[in-house]
Amino acid sequence: MNNIKISVVVATRNRAGSLLRLLNGLSEQINAPPFVVIIADNGSSDDTPRVVENARDRLRTHYVREERPGKSRALNAALKFARGELIIFTDDDVIPQPDWLSQFYSAAQRYSDVNIFGGQIDVNLADVPSWIKRSFNLMGLLTSAHNYGNSDIRYNYGQYPFGPNMAIRRHLLIVHEAPYPVHLGPGTDCPVGDESVFFMKFSPPAAKDRIFLPAARVFHEVEEDNINFHNAVRRCFIAGRGQGCMRLPVLSEQSEVHSSTFGLILARMSSCKSVRELICISARYIGFLVGSLKFHRYNE
């Protein structure tokens, strides 16, 4: 594997059907440099091992099994085997565009000062309730949709890519034994926020070394549980709590209400387009307040 340029890393658990579709999409990549797919199996009991084994005739793959629960633990196990210049993370329920890998690699050559890359994440809007579709605040959190326009653009203060479509230069990770935060992410008490905490180790909120690439596209399935109103409120609260606990940025550094949770709630309330959105946004910042109090107690 000395000629590998890209490592594609994906954590999976009991989603053999979705994983097969992803591997099929990766086997159809065009103009991609040599790459390896590292599958981190987080304790699956279905046909996942067989799906990976059957893909070996058309893909370079490396199978890692991590029995301890938690997506972040699985990713850390996979990263030990990463090779090449660029590590691209995705989820087992995405469909990559045929030029997905070539777009990432081309951008890594063009932007020598960029260390972190995020691609566009498309979702089936027909599956998304209208009250979520109308909300920029909720679309990303509840559906994983990620779109900042049609041109390459640097991420603003505190903005980071999403898990189904993101990349980092591998040399940044070499000195870290376990770079992914094992106390965050799916399979933990705080299933969101792991990507931001991971990236903040290498790129502070104000850094300009992060870029969004609209041409590096994947399609991501919308999880029905996340867009159910009751579960959406719960997810918003958990996301806010995670931000508060980890002291993640909640507004741009220029904002006058950056340090005021109450001011932030008022600002977001004024932009809400429905009562349901209002409830979700309020739940998110109540969670942020709860998480912030927990952070202060631990650091007194």
Secondary structure, DSSP 4 states (H G I P E B T S, - for coil): -TT--EEEEEEESS-HHHHHHHHHHHHT-SSPPSEEEEEEE-S--SSHHHHHHHGGGTS-EEEEE--SS-HHHHHHHHHTT--SSEEEEEETTEEE-TTHHHHHHHHHHH-TT--EEEEEEE--GGGS-HHHHT-HHHHHHHH--B---SS-EE--TT----TTSEEEEGGGTTT-SS-S-TTSSTTSSS-S-HHHHHHHTTS-TT-S-EEEEEEEEEEEPPPHHHHSHHHHHHHHHHHHHHHHHHT---S-TT-TTTT-HHHHHHHHHHH--SHHHHHHHHHHHHHHHHHHHHHHHHT-
